[in-house]
Amino acid sequence: MSQGLASGAHYMNPYKPVAHAFIAAIAILGAGIARAQAPTVDPAAVQAVIEEAKSRLKLTPEQEAQLKPIVQDRNQKLKAIRDKYAGDKSRRARRDMFKEAQPVVENYQARVRTILEDQQIVEWEKMRAEAKERLKKQHQSGTGPD
């Protein structure tokens, strides 16, 4: 007999990594931007990301200046994706939204890494893991975004 679901093996949802990447991005954005209705990105949400990064990563002024447009670009693109799927609560729409957001998140993460030093990247990865865990708990308790 093959090693399928009948043998007790667990099925790995192929969208789970995409969902986790999107959830991590939303966690970093903060609850305000996740629910924002304005067509532009909330400057307070951008500043919150910058302040957390500045504090936890010990950013230099140059790094801070480089990070701000990266965060703004990511927030704007993710908001456009959320707006595109607003009102459609179907599983398919959610999956499509996650799929569309994945390259935005990956690009953001790659761009941020280019401005960080090795030790800062270690802390950055900790921050991402913490955000994923918070949202995972919120999702399990039913209090997460959307």
MDAnalysis code that builds the backbone (N, CA, C; Angstrom):
import MDAnalysis as mda
import numpy as np

u = mda.Universe.empty(438, n_residues=146, atom_resindex=np.repeat(np.arange(146), 3), trajectory=True)
u.add_TopologyAttr("name", ["N", "CA", "C"] * 146)
u.add_TopologyAttr("resid", np.arange(1, 147))
u.add_TopologyAttr("resname", ["MET", "SER", "GLN", "GLY", "LEU", "ALA", "SER", "GLY", "ALA", "HIS", "TYR", "MET", "ASN", "PRO", "TYR", "LYS", "PRO", "VAL", "ALA", "HIS", "ALA", "PHE", "ILE", "ALA", "ALA", "ILE", "ALA", "ILE", "LEU", "GLY", "ALA", "GLY", "ILE", "ALA", "ARG", "ALA", "GLN", "ALA", "PRO", "THR", "VAL", "ASP", "PRO", "ALA", "ALA", "VAL", "GLN", "ALA", "VAL", "ILE", "GLU", "GLU", "ALA", "LYS", "SER", "ARG", "LEU", "LYS", "LEU", "THR", "PRO", "GLU", "GLN", "GLU", "ALA", "GLN", "LEU", "LYS", "PRO", "ILE", "VAL", "GLN", "ASP", "ARG", "ASN", "GLN", "LYS", "LEU", "LYS", "ALA", "ILE", "ARG", "ASP", "LYS", "TYR", "ALA", "GLY", "ASP", "LYS", "SER", "ARG", "ARG", "ALA", "ARG", "ARG", "ASP", "MET", "PHE", "LYS", "GLU", "ALA", "GLN", "PRO", "VAL", "VAL", "GLU", "ASN", "TYR", "GLN", "ALA", "ARG", "VAL", "ARG", "THR", "ILE", "LEU", "GLU", "ASP", "GLN", "GLN", "ILE", "VAL", "GLU", "TRP", "GLU", "LYS", "MET", "ARG", "ALA", "GLU", "ALA", "LYS", "GLU", "ARG", "LEU", "LYS", "LYS", "GLN", "HIS", "GLN", "SER", "GLY", "THR", "GLY", "PRO", "ASP"])
u.atoms.positions = np.array([
    [0.844, -1.190, 0.000],
    [0.000, 0.000, 0.000],
    [0.878, 1.240, 0.000],
    [0.503, 2.254, -0.762],
    [1.321, 3.460, -0.875],
    [1.198, 4.316, 0.386],
    [2.139, 5.226, 0.516],
    [2.159, 6.130, 1.681],
    [1.210, 7.299, 1.431],
    [-0.062, 7.082, 1.421],
    [-1.041, 8.140, 1.194],
    [-1.716, 8.549, 2.472],
    [-2.822, 9.224, 2.322],
    [-3.576, 9.676, 3.479],
    [-4.129, 8.513, 4.275],
    [-4.441, 7.423, 3.609],
    [-4.996, 6.273, 4.301],
    [-4.013, 5.674, 5.293],
    [-2.728, 5.856, 5.063],
    [-1.731, 5.285, 5.964],
    [-1.422, 6.206, 7.138],
    [-2.118, 7.309, 7.241],
    [-1.906, 8.216, 8.375],
    [-0.968, 9.366, 8.064],
    [-0.421, 9.421, 6.842],
    [0.442, 10.537, 6.477],
    [-0.397, 11.808, 6.419],
    [0.211, 12.921, 6.728],
    [-0.506, 14.185, 6.724],
    [-0.377, 14.847, 5.359],
    [-1.476, 15.427, 4.918],
    [-1.507, 16.157, 3.666],
    [-0.983, 17.556, 3.913],
    [-0.019, 17.989, 3.117],
    [0.539, 19.343, 3.235],
    [-0.180, 20.236, 2.242],
    [-0.921, 21.176, 2.749],
    [-1.639, 22.115, 1.906],
    [-0.620, 22.961, 1.147],
    [-0.655, 22.962, -0.193],
    [0.345, 23.717, -0.950],
    [0.226, 25.222, -0.780],
    [-0.878, 25.709, -0.260],
    [-1.058, 27.148, -0.070],
    [-0.633, 27.613, 1.317],
    [-0.319, 26.681, 2.190],
    [0.044, 27.039, 3.555],
    [1.275, 27.955, 3.614],
    [2.367, 27.668, 2.876],
    [3.514, 28.593, 2.918],
    [3.153, 29.980, 2.395],
    [2.303, 30.035, 1.390],
    [1.872, 31.324, 0.847],
    [1.086, 32.076, 1.913],
    [0.196, 31.372, 2.571],
    [-0.617, 31.991, 3.619],
    [0.266, 32.507, 4.744],
    [1.249, 31.734, 5.138],
    [2.137, 32.167, 6.223],
    [2.924, 33.409, 5.828],
    [3.382, 33.469, 4.591],
    [4.117, 34.646, 4.142],
    [3.220, 35.876, 4.160],
    [2.004, 35.714, 3.689],
    [1.069, 36.840, 3.675],
    [0.711, 37.269, 5.095],
    [0.479, 36.307, 5.963],
    [0.140, 36.611, 7.353],
    [1.286, 37.349, 8.026],
    [2.508, 36.944, 7.754],
    [3.658, 37.631, 8.341],
    [3.703, 39.083, 7.883],
    [3.410, 39.305, 6.625],
    [3.404, 40.676, 6.103],
    [2.334, 41.515, 6.780],
    [1.165, 40.952, 6.946],
    [0.069, 41.670, 7.593],
    [0.418, 41.953, 9.050],
    [1.062, 41.012, 9.724],
    [1.436, 41.222, 11.123],
    [2.383, 42.402, 11.256],
    [3.315, 42.487, 10.342],
    [4.274, 43.582, 10.403],
    [3.583, 44.910, 10.101],
    [2.608, 44.872, 9.237],
    [1.879, 46.095, 8.901],
    [1.118, 46.642, 10.099],
    [0.613, 45.766, 10.918],
    [-0.189, 46.177, 12.057],
    [-1.666, 46.177, 11.709],
    [-2.470, 46.116, 12.704],
    [-3.912, 46.005, 12.511],
    [-4.497, 47.207, 11.784],
    [-3.947, 48.389, 11.971],
    [-4.497, 49.582, 11.327],
    [-4.466, 49.505, 9.819],
    [-3.338, 49.154, 9.246],
    [-3.252, 49.099, 7.791],
    [-4.020, 47.904, 7.248],
    [-4.104, 46.831, 7.993],
    [-4.815, 45.653, 7.514],
    [-6.287, 45.953, 7.283],
    [-6.831, 46.915, 8.015],
    [-8.242, 47.235, 7.879],
    [-8.482, 48.622, 7.254],
    [-7.415, 49.266, 6.801],
    [-7.545, 50.619, 6.260],
    [-8.426, 50.636, 5.020],
    [-9.239, 51.681, 4.899],
    [-10.141, 51.816, 3.764],
    [-9.665, 52.879, 2.778],
    [-8.773, 53.747, 3.179],
    [-8.312, 54.820, 2.309],
    [-7.520, 54.255, 1.138],
    [-7.546, 54.958, -0.008],
    [-6.828, 54.450, -1.165],
    [-5.312, 54.554, -1.037],
    [-4.829, 55.323, -0.069],
    [-3.392, 55.448, 0.131],
    [-2.978, 54.675, 1.379],
    [-1.687, 54.441, 1.477],
    [-1.135, 53.710, 2.609],
    [-1.111, 54.606, 3.837],
    [-1.456, 54.037, 4.971],
    [-1.477, 54.755, 6.242],
    [-0.044, 55.080, 6.681],
    [0.313, 56.369, 6.745],
    [1.676, 56.729, 7.154],
    [2.009, 56.250, 8.566],
    [1.008, 56.170, 9.436],
    [1.260, 55.694, 10.807],
    [1.669, 54.223, 10.795],
    [1.091, 53.445, 9.899],
    [1.449, 52.024, 9.810],
    [2.886, 51.872, 9.307],
    [3.253, 52.689, 8.339],
    [4.625, 52.662, 7.829],
    [5.582, 53.051, 8.947],
    [5.240, 54.115, 9.668],
    [6.106, 54.588, 10.744],
    [6.234, 53.544, 11.859],
    [5.152, 52.820, 12.141],
    [5.208, 51.773, 13.172],
    [6.206, 50.688, 12.790],
    [6.213, 50.307, 11.523],
    [7.170, 49.297, 11.050],
    [8.589, 49.839, 11.178],
    [8.773, 51.080, 10.771],
    [10.099, 51.702, 10.837],
    [10.582, 51.774, 12.281],
    [9.706, 52.202, 13.190],
    [10.093, 52.342, 14.599],
    [10.460, 50.997, 15.217],
    [9.672, 49.953, 14.918],
    [10.009, 48.631, 15.460],
    [11.348, 48.156, 14.909],
    [11.547, 48.326, 13.615],
    [12.809, 47.902, 13.003],
    [13.975, 48.712, 13.565],
    [13.764, 50.007, 13.708],
    [14.802, 50.886, 14.252],
    [15.208, 50.430, 15.654],
    [14.234, 50.115, 16.470],
    [14.481, 49.698, 17.842],
    [15.125, 48.312, 17.916],
    [14.509, 47.349, 17.241],
    [14.975, 45.961, 17.358],
    [16.231, 45.684, 16.546],
    [16.369, 46.336, 15.402],
    [17.498, 46.043, 14.518],
    [18.645, 47.035, 14.671],
    [18.423, 48.071, 15.474],
    [19.439, 49.117, 15.667],
    [19.872, 49.688, 14.320],
    [18.887, 50.143, 13.566],
    [19.157, 50.684, 12.231],
    [19.982, 51.960, 12.297],
    [20.846, 52.114, 11.332],
    [21.556, 53.387, 11.171],
    [20.587, 54.355, 10.495],
    [20.868, 55.646, 10.545],
    [20.008, 56.600, 9.835],
    [19.907, 56.279, 8.325],
    [21.005, 55.823, 7.742],
    [20.992, 55.463, 6.318],
    [20.065, 54.274, 6.067],
    [20.130, 53.262, 6.938],
    [19.269, 52.093, 6.781],
    [17.800, 52.480, 6.953],
    [17.543, 53.341, 7.916],
    [16.174, 53.801, 8.139],
    [15.638, 54.504, 6.886],
    [16.454, 55.353, 6.293],
    [16.052, 56.064, 5.074],
    [15.822, 55.094, 3.918],
    [16.591, 54.022, 3.854],
    [16.423, 53.020, 2.798],
    [15.190, 52.158, 3.044],
    [14.883, 51.882, 4.313],
    [13.769, 51.005, 4.647],
    [12.412, 51.638, 4.362],
    [12.288, 52.915, 4.614],
    [10.979, 53.569, 4.492],
    [10.327, 53.373, 3.119],
    [11.006, 53.649, 2.003],
    [10.335, 53.442, 0.708],
    [10.042, 51.967, 0.420],
    [10.838, 51.075, 0.973],
    [10.591, 49.638, 0.797],
    [9.296, 49.249, 1.496],
    [9.116, 49.736, 2.723],
    [7.895, 49.452, 3.482],
    [6.690, 50.089, 2.797],
    [6.832, 51.333, 2.360],
    [5.727, 52.013, 1.682],
    [5.302, 51.252, 0.428],
    [6.260, 50.823, -0.348],
    [5.973, 50.077, -1.574],
    [5.254, 48.769, -1.260],
    [5.751, 48.044, -0.274],
    [5.126, 46.780, 0.123],
    [3.697, 47.013, 0.618],
    [3.521, 48.000, 1.482],
    [2.192, 48.285, 2.028],
    [1.205, 48.660, 0.927],
    [1.658, 49.492, 0.002],
    [0.794, 49.929, -1.089],
    [0.371, 48.735, -1.959],
    [1.310, 47.873, -2.278],
    [0.996, 46.709, -3.116],
    [0.071, 45.732, -2.394],
    [0.328, 45.482, -1.112],
    [-0.537, 44.561, -0.359],
    [-1.935, 45.152, -0.190],
    [-2.011, 46.453, 0.016],
    [-3.329, 47.080, 0.148],
    [-4.107, 46.963, -1.155],
    [-3.443, 47.167, -2.268],
    [-4.103, 47.033, -3.568],
    [-4.632, 45.609, -3.761],
    [-3.862, 44.640, -3.329],
    [-4.302, 43.243, -3.436],
    [-5.503, 43.000, -2.529],
    [-5.442, 43.470, -1.284],
    [-6.577, 43.307, -0.361],
    [-7.820, 43.983, -0.908],
    [-7.645, 45.196, -1.439],
    [-8.785, 45.932, -1.999],
    [-9.397, 45.189, -3.180],
    [-8.566, 44.588, -3.981],
    [-9.032, 43.837, -5.150],
    [-9.969, 42.708, -4.741],
    [-9.678, 42.068, -3.605],
    [-10.474, 40.931, -3.153],
    [-11.464, 41.293, -2.044],
    [-11.564, 42.563, -1.715],
    [-12.486, 43.005, -0.657],
    [-13.912, 42.601, -1.020],
    [-14.619, 42.102, -0.048],
    [-16.002, 41.709, -0.267],
    [-16.171, 40.271, -0.710],
    [-15.124, 39.671, -1.222],
    [-15.194, 38.265, -1.634],
    [-14.555, 37.416, -0.549],
    [-15.391, 36.772, 0.252],
    [-14.899, 35.974, 1.383],
    [-14.740, 34.500, 1.020],
    [-14.844, 34.177, -0.248],
    [-14.744, 32.778, -0.658],
    [-13.333, 32.237, -0.426],
    [-13.264, 30.943, -0.301],
    [-11.988, 30.284, -0.128],
    [-11.090, 30.515, -1.344],
    [-11.686, 30.482, -2.506],
    [-10.935, 30.688, -3.750],
    [-10.317, 32.087, -3.782],
    [-11.100, 33.097, -3.414],
    [-10.590, 34.471, -3.412],
    [-9.448, 34.611, -2.410],
    [-9.601, 34.006, -1.246],
    [-8.559, 34.065, -0.225],
    [-7.274, 33.414, -0.740],
    [-7.433, 32.257, -1.384],
    [-6.281, 31.541, -1.943],
    [-5.617, 32.390, -3.028],
    [-6.425, 32.980, -3.907],
    [-5.888, 33.820, -4.976],
    [-5.177, 35.048, -4.408],
    [-5.754, 35.623, -3.350],
    [-5.142, 36.782, -2.721],
    [-3.773, 36.408, -2.141],
    [-3.702, 35.290, -1.441],
    [-2.432, 34.833, -0.879],
    [-1.413, 34.583, -1.985],
    [-1.875, 33.962, -3.053],
    [-0.986, 33.642, -4.176],
    [-0.443, 34.924, -4.806],
    [-1.281, 35.921, -4.946],
    [-0.869, 37.195, -5.528],
    [0.053, 37.974, -4.583],
    [-0.155, 37.827, -3.281],
    [0.654, 38.557, -2.299],
    [2.035, 37.936, -2.100],
    [2.174, 36.657, -2.363],
    [3.442, 35.979, -2.094],
    [4.646, 36.646, -2.757],
    [4.606, 36.951, -4.048],
    [5.785, 37.599, -4.635],
    [6.049, 38.997, -4.061],
    [5.009, 39.691, -3.643],
    [5.185, 41.013, -3.021],
    [5.953, 40.854, -1.712],
    [5.543, 39.884, -0.918],
    [6.191, 39.638, 0.374],
    [7.628, 39.163, 0.168],
    [7.819, 38.250, -0.768],
    [9.171, 37.743, -1.030],
    [10.094, 38.860, -1.497],
    [9.593, 39.725, -2.369],
    [10.380, 40.847, -2.851],
    [10.736, 41.789, -1.704],
    [9.754, 42.057, -0.845],
    [9.977, 42.911, 0.331],
    [11.081, 42.327, 1.212],
    [10.969, 41.050, 1.511],
    [11.957, 40.413, 2.382],
    [13.353, 40.458, 1.768],
    [13.437, 40.210, 0.474],
    [14.733, 40.250, -0.206],
    [15.317, 41.664, -0.186],
    [14.471, 42.659, -0.431],
    [14.943, 44.046, -0.428],
    [15.403, 44.480, 0.962],
    [14.677, 44.076, 1.994],
    [15.074, 44.441, 3.357],
    [16.424, 43.804, 3.686],
    [16.601, 42.555, 3.319],
    [17.874, 41.874, 3.610],
    [19.069, 42.598, 2.983],
    [18.867, 43.243, 1.845],
    [19.994, 43.916, 1.185],
    [20.502, 45.118, 1.960],
    [19.686, 45.671, 2.844],
    [20.131, 46.851, 3.594],
    [20.587, 46.510, 5.011],
    [20.438, 45.242, 5.402],
    [20.797, 44.831, 6.763],
    [22.156, 44.143, 6.816],
    [22.804, 44.279, 7.963],
    [24.037, 43.546, 8.248],
    [23.657, 42.139, 8.726],
    [24.625, 41.240, 8.742],
    [24.353, 39.847, 9.108],
    [23.649, 39.699, 10.459],
    [24.117, 40.408, 11.479],
    [23.514, 40.299, 12.807],
    [22.088, 40.848, 12.811],
    [21.850, 41.879, 12.033],
    [20.504, 42.442, 11.928],
    [19.561, 41.454, 11.238],
    [20.072, 40.705, 10.288],
    [19.242, 39.715, 9.598],
    [18.788, 38.638, 10.570],
    [19.651, 38.250, 11.489],
    [19.281, 37.260, 12.505],
    [18.092, 37.775, 13.317],
    [18.160, 39.015, 13.755],
    [17.065, 39.612, 14.536],
    [15.822, 39.795, 13.662],
    [15.999, 40.162, 12.403],
    [14.888, 40.314, 11.459],
    [14.122, 38.999, 11.348],
    [14.843, 37.899, 11.244],
    [14.201, 36.585, 11.140],
    [13.434, 36.255, 12.430],
    [13.963, 36.654, 13.570],
    [13.247, 36.461, 14.843],
    [11.939, 37.254, 14.836],
    [12.011, 38.488, 14.364],
    [10.821, 39.333, 14.301],
    [9.760, 38.699, 13.401],
    [10.182, 38.172, 12.274],
    [9.250, 37.524, 11.347],
    [8.618, 36.288, 11.988],
    [9.431, 35.489, 12.681],
    [8.913, 34.281, 13.335],
    [7.905, 34.647, 14.424],
    [8.190, 35.694, 15.185],
    [7.267, 36.141, 16.235],
    [5.942, 36.600, 15.631],
    [6.019, 37.332, 14.550],
    [4.802, 37.817, 13.890],
    [3.967, 36.654, 13.368],
    [4.622, 35.674, 12.778],
    [3.908, 34.488, 12.286],
    [3.207, 33.775, 13.435],
    [3.898, 33.621, 14.535],
    [3.330, 32.915, 15.688],
    [2.140, 33.672, 16.275],
    [2.253, 34.994, 16.382],
    [1.132, 35.799, 16.894],
    [-0.097, 35.627, 16.018],
    [0.095, 35.709, 14.724],
    [-1.044, 35.590, 13.827],
    [-1.598, 34.178, 13.777],
    [-0.743, 33.205, 13.929],
    [-1.209, 31.817, 13.983],
    [-2.133, 31.635, 15.189],
    [-1.734, 32.186, 16.324],
    [-2.560, 32.093, 17.531],
    [-3.864, 32.867, 17.359],
    [-3.786, 34.043, 16.748],
    [-4.996, 34.822, 16.500],
    [-5.939, 34.077, 15.572],
    [-5.383, 33.470, 14.549],
    [-6.204, 32.721, 13.600],
    [-6.887, 31.532, 14.288],
    [-6.134, 30.829, 15.128],
    [-6.691, 29.664, 15.840],
    [-7.787, 30.083, 16.811],
    [-7.642, 31.265, 17.398],
    [-8.655, 31.720, 18.364],
    [-9.790, 32.482, 17.676],
    [-9.636, 32.713, 16.380],
    [-10.682, 33.418, 15.632],
    [-10.642, 34.923, 15.779],
    [-9.523, 35.475, 16.280],
    [-9.431, 36.921, 16.464],
    [-8.469, 37.571, 15.502],
    [-7.955, 36.825, 14.520],
    [-6.987, 37.366, 13.561],
    [-7.634, 38.261, 12.543],
    [-6.797, 38.944, 11.750],
    [-7.348, 39.815, 10.715],
    [-8.134, 39.016, 9.709],
    [-9.309, 39.512, 9.387],
    [-10.246, 38.858, 8.461],
    [-10.477, 37.481, 8.946],
])
